[in-house]
Amino acid sequence: MTDMPDITLDDLRGLLAHISADDRDTWVQVAMGVKAEFGEGGFDEWDSWSQTGAGYKAAEALSVWKSCKGGKVGIGTVVHLAKQGGWKLRKQDLTAAERKQRKADQDARRKARQAEIEADEALSLAMQQKIQEATLRLLAEYTTARGKSEYLDRKGVAAFGVRFVSKPVVLSIDAKLMRCDLWADDDIRHFFSGLPNPRPDHHSFMFLKPGTFLIPLSDLSGAVWSFQSIAPNGKKLFPKFSRKQGCCYWVGKADPMPVIALAEGYATAASVYHATEWPTVMCVDVGNMVAVGRQLRQRYRDAVIMIAGDDDPTTKDNPGRTKAEALAAEIGAVAVFPKLPEQGSEAA
C-alpha cells in the first residue's frame, strides 16, 4: 500500500463522479479499491455512487461490498479510472504540519484497514475448518450414494459418485459464535421458529431437501473441504465461508492418467468423461480452474491436460474461452470447447 496516492475520504465523492457505475466489472473494481483504502468507512460514498448506475439494487451492492476482502485492487485503480474520465486531484496549499498530519492520518487508516483484512482472513480460515467438519458429517449422515435428480435427468448425465440428500436437513452457519450446526427432523421446526427476523449478517443457513444432490469438493491431496449443492431446478449453492480455491471434484479418477480433462461445472465434466473416458476434474468455475490447473500440472507433469472450456460469445469478454486459452498456454495444455446438446439456459 505504500505507493497509493494520497486520497482522503473528502476527495472520494469528486473522484467517483468521473467514473461510470454502469459497467459491472468497473463497479466491482471500484468497490475493491475503495474498501482497500478506507475500509468500512468508504461504504457510504461507494454506495451513493453505485446508485447512479443502471440496475442498482441495495442488497446486491451490500453483498458485493462484503465480498471484497482486500489485496487484489487498491485505490490506485480507482484513481486511474477517474483520470480516464477527466478527474484531477485538487491542489491544496498545506503547511508542513498539515502535510505531516495528513500523512499520519493516511498511515493510521491503512494500518486499521490491514488489521481488518487480517481479522477477516483469520475468521475465514477458522470458519473453513468448521464448514469442513460439518460437511463430513452431512455427507456421512444425511446423504446416500443412490437417488434421483431432476437436474441430472434434464442434463442427460449420470451421477458419478455424487451424494443425494436423503432427508431434509438445515446447515446453520454462525460466524459470531464460530460454529456450524446440522438440524434435522423436529429440530428443523425449532430452528426456523428461533430464527431472528431480520436475520443478522453473521448468520446464514442452507435448507437441503431430497431431490438435491451434493458434490464434495476436495483439495488435490483428497481432503474434503466443502460441497456444492444442486437443487432440482438447477440452483447451485455453496456454504458461506467454505473453501473453494484449489478444490475440485474428480469424475473417473484413475491410475495411471495419461490424459486429464478440466471442466467448470458438473454436467460438462460428466459429459466429457462419458464421451472420452478421460479422468475429468470439475473445477466449479473458470477462475478456480486456473488454480486447479496450475496444481495439476505440478502434480502430473507428464499428463496431457485437456481444458474443456465454456465458450459463450454472448457474455462480455467471453471469460470462459479467454481464461481457458490463457491457462492452456501457461501450463502447456490444450483448450477445447465442446458443443453440448441444448438443455435450456442454465449453466452446466
Rosetta blueprint (number, residue, H / E / L):
1 M L
2 T L
3 D L
4 M L
5 P L
6 D L
7 I L
8 T L
9 L H
10 D H
11 D H
12 L H
13 R H
14 G H
15 L H
16 L H
17 A L
18 H L
19 I L
20 S L
21 A L
22 D L
23 D L
24 R H
25 D H
26 T H
27 W H
28 V H
29 Q H
30 V H
31 A H
32 M H
33 G H
34 V H
35 K H
36 A H
37 E H
38 F H
39 G H
40 E H
41 G H
42 G H
43 F H
44 D H
45 E H
46 W H
47 D H
48 S H
49 W H
50 S H
51 Q L
52 T L
53 G L
54 A L
55 G L
56 Y L
57 K L
58 A H
59 A H
60 E H
61 A H
62 L H
63 S H
64 V H
65 W H
66 K H
67 S H
68 C L
69 K L
70 G L
71 G L
72 K L
73 V L
74 G L
75 I H
76 G H
77 T H
78 V H
79 V H
80 H H
81 L H
82 A H
83 K H
84 Q H
85 G L
86 G L
87 W L
88 K L
89 L L
90 R L
91 K L
92 Q L
93 D L
94 L L
95 T L
96 A H
97 A H
98 E H
99 R H
100 K H
101 Q H
102 R H
103 K H
104 A H
105 D H
106 Q H
107 D H
108 A H
109 R H
110 R H
111 K H
112 A H
113 R H
114 Q H
115 A H
116 E H
117 I H
118 E H
119 A H
120 D H
121 E H
122 A H
123 L H
124 S H
125 L H
126 A H
127 M H
128 Q H
129 Q H
130 K H
131 I H
132 Q H
133 E H
134 A H
135 T H
136 L H
137 R H
138 L H
139 L H
140 A H
141 E H
142 Y H
143 T E
144 T E
145 A L
146 R L
147 G L
148 K L
149 S L
150 E H
151 Y H
152 L H
153 D H
154 R H
155 K H
156 G L
157 V L
158 A L
159 A L
160 F L
161 G L
162 V L
163 R E
164 F E
165 V E
166 S L
167 K L
168 P L
169 V E
170 V E
171 L E
172 S E
173 I E
174 D E
175 A L
176 K L
177 L L
178 M L
179 R E
180 C E
181 D E
182 L E
183 W E
184 A E
185 D L
186 D H
187 D H
188 I H
189 R H
190 H H
191 F H
192 F H
193 S H
194 G L
195 L L
196 P L
197 N L
198 P L
199 R L
200 P L
201 D L
202 H L
203 H E
204 S E
205 F E
206 M E
207 F E
208 L E
209 K L
210 P L
211 G L
212 T L
213 F E
214 L E
215 I E
216 P E
217 L E
218 S E
219 D L
220 L L
221 S L
222 G L
223 A L
224 V E
225 W E
226 S E
227 F E
228 Q E
229 S E
230 I E
231 A L
232 P L
233 N L
234 G L
235 K L
236 K E
237 L E
238 F L
239 P L
240 K L
241 F L
242 S L
243 R L
244 K L
245 Q L
246 G L
247 C L
248 C E
249 Y E
250 W E
251 V E
252 G L
253 K L
254 A L
255 D L
256 P L
257 M L
258 P L
259 V E
260 I E
261 A E
262 L E
263 A E
264 E L
265 G L
266 Y H
267 A H
268 T H
269 A H
270 A H
271 S H
272 V H
273 Y H
274 H H
275 A H
276 T H
277 E L
278 W L
279 P L
280 T E
281 V E
282 M E
283 C L
284 V L
285 D L
286 V H
287 G H
288 N H
289 M H
290 V H
291 A H
292 V H
293 G H
294 R H
295 Q H
296 L H
297 R H
298 Q H
299 R H
300 Y L
301 R L
302 D L
303 A L
304 V E
305 I E
306 M E
307 I E
308 A E
309 G L
310 D L
311 D L
312 D L
313 P L
314 T L
315 T L
316 K L
317 D L
318 N L
319 P H
320 G H
321 R H
322 T H
323 K H
324 A H
325 E H
326 A H
327 L H
328 A H
329 A H
330 E H
331 I H
332 G L
333 A L
334 V E
335 A E
336 V E
337 F L
338 P L
339 K L
340 L L
341 P L
342 E L
343 Q L
344 G L
345 S L
346 E L
347 A L
348 A L
